[in-house]
Amino acid sequence: MKLSEGVEAAIHSAAMLARLEGGATMPGSALAEAFGLSPSYLLKHLQALTAARILESVPGPAGGYRLARPAETISLLDIVLAVEGPRPAFRCGEIRQRGPVKLDASAYARPCNINAAMLRAEKAYRAALAAERLSDIVTEYETQGDPRAVAASCAFVTQRARPQKSTATRSNT
């Protein structure tokens, strides 16, 4: 099974946003920069994550993206489904009913056993993705990743984060 590059970009972006604190946001352009992606390409995936309520888009000059809910409640399956959609990866075209060996339709009354096997595998795959939490991935990276990469990533987040303005600050402006 091959997932699009968009899934990788979406997971990395969500993981980076999971490191923001205090309601801060990060612009989509900064996320694209972090991963060497085209901003317009990444925006499509950030919008899909926003539509799925994984991310929140905050408008305005100090706006950007942040997680819409705690990282502990976001699974990899949530992200994959937001980007790839809910349809199974394998879609049986019933090719057994074509070609020179095709029989009368009554010979195909039972479901295709290849399709059934692929759907069982898809179910197992989705269960495994549902068990993987964004928070666990971030924690594992922070504790087991190369310290240089972790430090560089943390510095990038700190430099590009846009702190949330306090209510008092907003009412005085």
CORNORSUL-V683248 format. One line per field, one symbol per residue. ss: DSSP state (~ for helix, > for strand, _ for the rest). phi: phi as a letter, one per 20 degrees, with the letter a starting at -180 (. if undefined). A space follows every 10 residues. Layout:
ss = ???
phi = ???
This chain:
ss = ____~~~~~~ ~~~~~~~___ ____>>_~~~ ~~~~~___~~ ~~~~~~~~~~ ~___>>>>__ ___>>>>___ ~~~_>~~~~~ ~~~~______ ____~~~___ ____~~~~__ __~~~~~~~~ ~~~~~~~~~~ ~_>~~~~~~~ ~~~~__~~~~ ~~~~~~~~~~ >>____~~~~ ~~_
phi = .cefffffff ffffffffef cmmfccfgff fffgdmdfgf ffggffffff femeddedfo fdeqdbfebg gfdddffgff ffeenefffe cfelffecmf efdggffdfe gfffffffff ffffffffff eeegffffff ffedfggfff fffffffffe fdffffffff fed
